Amino acid sequence: MPSRSVKRWSAAQLVLNRPPGRLQHLNPGCDNQQRRRRVTAELRNLPHIASMAFNEPLMLEPAYARVFFCALAGQLGISRLTDAVSGDSLTAQEALATLALSGDDDGPRQTRSYQVMNGIAVLPVSGTLVSRTRALQPYSGMTGYNGIIARLQQAASDPMVDGILLDMDTPGGMVAGAFDCADIIARVRDIKPVWALANDMNCSAGQLLASAASRRLVTQTARTGSIGVMMAHSNYGAALEKQGVEITLIYSGSHKVDGNPYSHLPDDVRETLQSRMDATRQMFAQKVSAYTGLSVQAVLDTEAAVYSGQEAIDAGLADELVNSTDAITVMRDALDARKSRLSGGRMTKETQSTTVSATASQADVTDVVPATEGENASAAQPDVNAQITAAVAAENSRIMGILNCEEAHGREEQARVLAETPGMTVETARRILAAAPQSAQARSDTALDRLMQGAPAPLAAGNPASDAVNDLLNTPV
């Protein structure tokens, strides 16, 4: 029997202990008896796993997908488990015995569902991503979107947490639940900074989640991207025929048994499934575009390629290259710098208020101030109010310039995201928007619309002239 050092099992990733070289997390999970019951349920539940893996769109890194489907096909009889690294095989009973030896090395159960390191909540996201699991933490080689959302919400309301780091090592997973989870990440980042660390993979659905973060870190060997969708269809007809088994499907509704595993996939059904894949990929690209500021076309042009390290930064899918052991320090330094800037702004306002008060008091007790002295004082001290007003005006001009530019027509949502991006200039935003496709509504410019735009406005009796209308529209009521 293999020792406890065996880490990954290819049969739907049954057992996943802590891999070497990753951030160490507290595991508030369950005791051994509960863990054994969970794994026993998973062994009985392989048909359910198969139902989620076949004929359903999956966002998986290609190499992992090949391993996953080969392993799952070999496990439908629940006869053995194969270690994808060493090639060792275990029976189901031996797997349970091995799991019983793997105790909880993290000590007493913690009240939090994550570890807090230097004020940063570290949320591990590892293995295959699925819609729902029975645990907040990753287990049995899977992480549930429901668990990610629950931990995010807890960390967002935790007064001891200044920021959240998603420690990611996932090839992706199910489409179901992925987009909702990404939207929650985008919401939480407006409450507290949410960073994503590709340590050492966030592909496909993992890339979707990472894109929603405030900032994306990658290690030098991290694999990211794979912004695409895939589906597998299984046909057991020939195998069943050899075994003398005949399946007869009795159904009502012409599409009720589309894609069933007992017959060849018809061309029309294949085209329907392909349309689903294309639509899901388009939705995927639009989400990544909205989160990152990249154009939809730029995301689609990646053609689901997988990037390594610096390549992800060059493609616009990541922001910074780090060593995984430095990630906490890098994020902590950034949070401290941000806090210092905010504190500096508050101190400037307080100093300004104190200066104004002191000047007013001096004016009360001074009868005459020489003109030259007043002029020198004005020249020596910059007008803080004017600087603040100018900065606010410049920022408003930048935002409105992006929102109201010609290229933003039909691309309002993308324009809003670009306007909210710090440092995004109007010129850069216009180039990005020009390359992005317009919405369907914006493209439906009918002949009647064009005629109405070119026609002069009727002036009936009693109607005000245009100047009067402008006066009324610009008058507060």
N, C-alpha and C positions, 0 to 999 in steps of 0.2 A: 504493500500500500504506500503511495507517495506520502512524503512528509508534509508538515504544515506549510512549507515554503511554496507549495503549488498555489499559484495566484489566480489564474483565469481558466475558466472552463468554457469550451466552445459551445456547449449545448445551452443556447439562450443565456450564456454567461451565468450559470447556476450559482457559482461561488465566486465572490470577489472580495478578497481581503485588501489591506492597504498596500498599494504598489510602492516599491522603493523609489526614493527621489522626489516624492510628492509632498506637499504641505501636510502636516500632521493635523488631523481633525479630531475633536472630541466626538464620540459616538454615543448619543443619549438613547440608543436603540432599545433592545429588549434582552431578556435573559436567554440562556441556552435552550430552555424548554420551549419558549415561544418561537425561537429561531428554527428549531427542528420542525415545529408544526407548520411554519411558513414554507420551508423547503419541501416538506411532504406534500403540501397543497400544490406547490409549483410542479412537482413531479406528476401529480394527477391531472394537472391543468394544461399539459402540453397541447392538446387539441385546441384549447382556447387561444394559446399563444400562436398556433398555426393559423387560426382564423384571423388573427390580427396581422400576421406576416404575409399571407397570400391574398391577392386581389384587393389589397389596400395600398394607397400611395404611401411610400416611405421616403424619408429624407435621410439617407445613409451614405457614408463614405464608401466608394466602390469596393475597395479591397476588403473592408469589413463586411460588406454585404455578401460577397462571395463566401467568406468563411461562415457567416451567419446562416445562410440558406443551406449550405452543404451540411453544417452541423445539425440544423433543425431537421432536415430530411432524414438524417441517420438516427434521430432520437424519437421519431414518431412511435416506435415500438417500445420506448422507455426501457431499453435493454442495457445501455452503457452511456457513459459520459467520457469525452475525450479532451485531454488537456491540449489546447491549441499550440502551446509552446513546446512541451516535452514529448507529446504524442502518447503519453500514458493513458490507459483506459481504466475506468472504474465502473463497477456495477452501481445500480441505484442504491443498494444497501451500503456499499463501501463509501459512496459519496456522503450519505447521512452520517456514517461513522466518522468520516474525516471532519465533517462540519461540527460534530459534537465536541471535537477536540479544540476547535477554535473558539476559545473563550473571549470574553469582553476584556480587552487589554487597557481600556481607557478609564478604569476605575469607576467611582460612583456615578450614578445617573445625574446629569445636569438638567437644570430647569430650562435652559435654552436649547434650541434645536440646531445650534451652530456654535463654533468657537469664536470668541472675541480676542483678537490679538492687537494690542496697542490701539484700542478703540475702533478696530475694523472687524466687522462680522465676516468670517470666511465661510462661504456656502459651497460645499463640494457638489459638482454636477458631473457625474461620471457614468460610463456605460451607456446602454441603449436608453433613449428617452421614450417614455410611454405616457399615455394620457393619465392613468391613475395607478397608484400603488397603495399598499396599506401602511406605508411608512413615510415619514418626512425625509429621512436620510436615504441615500442610495443603498439598495440591498439587492442581492441576487443578480448583480450585474446590470441593474436598471435604476433609473431615476425617474420619478413621476413628475409631470408638470404640476400636479396638484401639490406635491411636496415643496417644489421650488417656490410656488406662489405663497404657500403658508409660511415658509421661512422668511421670504422677502417681507411679508406683512409684519411678522414679528420683529424683524430687525429694524424696519422703518419706524416702529413705535418704541424701540428700546432706547432709553435715555443714555445708556452707556455706549451706544454705537454712533460713531461719526460718519462712517461710510461702509459700503458693502462690497465685498470682492467675490465674484463668481469664479471659483477655482475649477476650470473646465477640462475634462478629458473624455470627450464623447464623440463618437462618429455620427451622431444624429439619431433619428428614430421615427416615431409616428408623426404624421401630419396632424391628426386629431389632437387638439389641445395646444399645439405649438404656437399658433398665432396669438391665441388669447394670452398665453404665458409671456410672450414677447411684449405684448401691449402692457401687461402689468409691470414688467421691468421698466418700460418707458415711463409709466406713471410714477413708479417709486423713485426714479432718478430725479424727478422734480422735487422730491422730499429730501432725499439724501443722495450723495454721489454713489452711483453703482458702476463699478469697474468689472471688466471681464478679463480673465487671464487664460490664454490658451496654453494649458499645461498638461499634456503636450498636444492636444487636439481639440478643436471645436469646428466640426465639419457639418455641412448641411443644416439640419435642424439646430445643431449647436451654433452654427454661424448665425442663424436667425436670432437666437437668444442673445448672442454676443453683440450683434449689431444694434440691439436696443439699449445697450449699456452706455453710460456717459463717456467712457474711454475704454479702449481695447488694447490690452498688452499681449504680446506673443513672445515665446522663447525662440531661440535661434533655430531649433529643430521642429517647432510646432507646425502642425498641418491645419490649415484653415480653408474656408471656401466651400466648394462643392455645392454651389447654389443651384440645385436642380431637384428633380423628383423622379422616382422610379417605382415600378410595380412588377411583381412576379406572379405569373399564373402557373398553377400546377395541374397536370393532367395524369391521373392515375388509371385511366381507362385501360391501357395495355397491360399494366401490372395486375389489375383486378381480373382481366380476362384470362391471364395465365393461371390465376388461382381459382378459376371457375366461378368468380363472383360477378354477378350482373346487377347493376344499379338502374332502377327505373324511376325517373323523376315525374311525378304527377303534379301539375301546377296550373295556375290560372293567371294570365297576364303574360304577354309576349316577352317581357324583359325579366320575369321573375327569376329565371335560372341562368341569366347571363354570367359567363365566367365560371360556371360550375366546374369542379375538378374531375368530373367523370367523362368529359368529352373534349374534343379538339376545340380550340378557340376560333369561332367564326370571324370572318373578316369584318363584318359590320360591328360586332361587339368589340373587336380589337380597335376599330376606329373610334368608337365611343370612349373606350378607356384611354386612348391616346389623347382625346380631347380633354378629358379630365386632367391628365398629366400636364398638358400645355397650359390649361387655365390655372392650375395650382402653381406652376412655375412662374407664371406672370404675377400672381398674387405675392409669391415669395419675393420676386424682384422689386415689386412696388413697396413692400414692407422695408426691405433693406435700404431702398432709396430714401424712403421717408425718414428712417432712423439715422442714416449716415450722411445724407446730402449728396450722395452719388446719383447720377441720372439713372433712370430705369434701364435705358439702353446700354449704359456702361455695365450695369449689373448683368444684364442678359448676355452681353458680349463675352463675359467670362466663360460661357458655355459649360458651367458646372466644373470648372477646373479646380484642382486642389493646389494651394500655395504653401510654401514652406518658409517660415521665418520672415526675413526681410521682404520676400516677394509679396506677402500679404500687405505690408505697409505700402509698397510701391503700387499695389492695386487699389489702395484706399479702403481696405477691409480691416486694417489695424492701425494703431497710432504710435506704438513704441515697442522697441525690442528690449527685453529685460531678461535677467537670470531669474528663474522661478523663486530662488531663495531671497531675492531682493524685492519681490513684488510688494510685500507688506510695507517695507521701508519707503519704496518709491511712492506708493499711494499715501502713506502717512505724511511724507514731506510735502506732497502736493496739497493735502488738506490743511496742513499747518500754514503753508504759504497763502492759501486762500483765506484762512482765518486772519492772518496778519494784514492782508489787504483790506478786509472788511473792518478790522479794528482800526487800521490807519485812517479809513474813511470816517469812522465815527469820531476819532480823536480830532481830525481836521475840522469837523463841524463844531465840536465842543470848543476848540481853540478859537474858531471864528466867532462863536457866540460870546466867549469871554472877552475877546478883543473889542467887539462892538460895545459891550457893557462898559468896559474900562474907558473907551473913548467918550461915551456919553457922560460918564461921571466927570471926566476931566473937563468936558465942555461946560458943565454946570459951575465949576469953580474957577474957570479961566475967562477973563473978560475979553482979552484980545489975543489972537494967535497970529503971529507974523505970517505974511503970505508966503515968504520964501520957505519958512519951516514947514508949512502945510504942503507946499509943492514937493519938497524933498521927501517928506514922509510918504506921500502918495507914490512917488517914484520908487522908493525903497521897498515898499510892501506891494506885492501883486494883488490884484483884485480877485479874491477867491470866488466871490459870487459870479463874477463874469466868466471865470474858467469853468465853473460848474454848469452855468447856463449854456456856454458854448459846447461843452461835452454832451449835454443832454440834447441840444439841438442837432448836433452832428449824428448822434445815435438815432434820433427820430427820423432824420433825413435819410439815413442808410436804410432803416427798416421800411419806411414808406417808399423809398426808391425801388426796393426789391418787390414789394407787394403790388405797386402800381405800374411797374414796367410793362411794356407791350408783351414781352415773352411770358409774363405770368398769367395771361389770359388763357383759361382752360387748364392751367396747371397751378391752381390756387393753393392746394394742399402742399405741393412741393415748394412753392414760393414761401409759404408760412414757415416751413421747416428751415429753409435757407435763411430767412430773416431772423430766426431764433438762434442761428449758429454764430457764436462770437467771432469777430474778425472777418466774416464773410462780406466782401465788398459787392457793390452793386454790379460792377463790371463782370466779376466772376460769376455771380448769381445769374446774370443774364445769359452768359455762355452755357451754364449748366441747364437752365430752363429751355433754352433754344434747342438743345439736343434731346430733351425729354418729350415724349408723346403727349398730345393734348387729350383731355377727356372727351368722351363721346358726345356730350352735350355741347361742348365748345365747337366741335366740328360740324354740328348740324346747323350751319348758317344757311337758312333757306332764302329763296328768291324774295319772298315777302319781307323778310327781315331787312334785306339790302334795300328794297324799295322804300320801306318805312324810314330807314335811316337817312335816305337821300331826300325824302319829301319835306317841304317846309311845314312848320307847325302852324295849324289854323289859328286865326285870331278872331274869335267870336266877340260879339258885343258884350262889353262889360268885363272882358278878360284883361288883366294887366299886361303891360308891355314887358319885354324880357328884363329890362333893368329893374322894374318894380318887383318882378318875380324873384330876382336875385336878392333884392333888399329884404323881401319877406323871408326867403329861405335862410338868410344869414342873420336874422333877428331872433334872439332867444325869446321863447314864449313859455 
